[in-house]
Amino acid sequence: MVTIDEALVPGTDDRFARKRRKRNGKSATALIAQRAAGPVALLLAWWIVSATGLISERILPTPVAVFEAGANLIGNGELATHLLASAQRAGTGLFFGVIVGVLLALVTGLSRVGERLIDPNLQMLRAMPILALMPLAIVWLGIGETMKVSLVALGVMFPIYLNTHAAIRGADARFLDLAATAGLNKLQLIRHVTIPGALPGFFTGLRFSVAIAWLVLVVAEQTNATSGIGYLMTRARGLSQIDVIMVGLLVYAVLGLASDALVRIIERKVLSWRLTR
């Protein structure tokens, strides 16, 4: 019996590629549906407890009331203004925090001396609540934008540092031996082995960092701010506008979810060589 290699049949590769793309498309659709099920269920539960009167509207407004408040804020352009201000602060703080965290991880991960000198200080600073440093940050940096961005950067730095440092220190010894056998120098070792091996840890830290950036920012924006989602919520608290506060919370939830999704997409692109879920 003669067996024909399907790889030699014209169009076979294309047919398999189409099937694979179709299967991946279905998997992506199923994944999106599964991840959306949780928020949809939460929204449904919120609507039920509001409609049945289990929780007073003075404590938790109905989804309809919150939607109307959000529509009004969007209609008058106020939400867009505050959202842009918060995004700029979070983005700037995230940028500087990531750079500092990666540099510190490289210094302490690649040098025993650097680890002994720097890591203990970072661990002590990490043990301090970031938001508890706000009074000191105000004295040192004032109450302007520098203080807010600095607090975000400080909060972002530690997850980046810890996860990247752990990934560098946990490099597979087999790859290090292979690099030594290939005659790679120190810079080549860092470029071709250390940095690629540390990327999974870096992206894990980045996912934590984007969430922390919004968490720190919402508190920082409640101190002498005239714009931002945190300021909007603080002003609404003074006016007892619970529906506006809920809008702010939902905006932060959406921003956190969108930020995490963006990091996951970038991670899949950068780490295309690794099997991902």
Buried (B, 14 or more C-beta within 10 A) or exposed (E): EEEEEEEEEEEEEEEEEEEEEEEEEEEEEEEEEEEEEEEEEEEEEBEEEBEEEEEEEEEBBBBEBBBBBBEBBEEEEBBEBBBEBBBBBBEBBBBBBBBBBBBBBBBBBBEEEBBEEBBEEBEEEBEEEBBEBBEEBBEEBEBEBEBBBBBBBBBBBBBBBBBBBBBBBEBEEEBBEEBEEEEBEEEEBBEBBBBBBBBBBBBBBBBBBBBBBBBBBBBBBBBEBEBBBBBBBBBBBEEEBBBBBBBBBBBBEEBBEEBBEEBBEEBEEBBEEEEEE
